Amino acid sequence: MISDWEFLGSIRGYVPVPILILIYAYLLRRKLSDVARGLTIGVGILVASMGARWADEPLCHMHPVGTHFLWHILNAVMLAWMIEVYHRHMLAGKRAKR
């Protein structure tokens, strides 16, 4: 019997990550709206990368390259984006102190 979460395959363990980031973005929405928006964009990138990983196994049978490379590329883009969100937040904080 297949469990309720088994259809997610290899991304099962990653499911809490975008949920937690979205919760954090929601909590920050009033005080740090730019950060919240940036985190939400990051979640979109992460979900796209998770979709690429999820689709990889079934698509590998039709197309040998699959989509696994997109998982890595989109994860790198997401990491770079989150660093940029943090960087912008830190710069804004320094400007506010002047």
Helices and strands as residue ranges (DSSP letters): G 6-14, H 16-28, H 33-60, H 68-97
